[in-house]
Amino acid sequence: LVALGFTLISVFTLSGPGPLSLLRRQVNEVA
């Protein structure tokens, strides 16, 4: 699960501007 999470974060960071915004969105969805 950790490996998949890091992979998804890396892909989103590379394929989308504003990695912090994407991370915050994912955190909000999970929470």
N, C-alpha and C positions, 0 to 999 in steps of 0.2 A: 504494500500500500504506500509506503514512504517513497519507494522508487517511482511508482506511478505518479505520485503527487509532484515530485521534483521534475519529472519529465514533462508533465502538463504545464507546470509553472514555466519551465524553460521554453517550451513551444509557444505558449501565450506571450511570454516576454519578447521572444524574437519575432513573432508574427503580429504583434500589436503594440502600438505606442502607449506609453503610460503603464508600465508593469504594476506600479503601485495601485493604480485605479482598478486594474483587473484583479489584483490580489484582494483588495478591499471588497470588491463585489463578491468574489468567491467566499470570503469570510462572512460577509453579511448573509449570503444565501445559506451557508452551512449553519450559521447561528440562527 
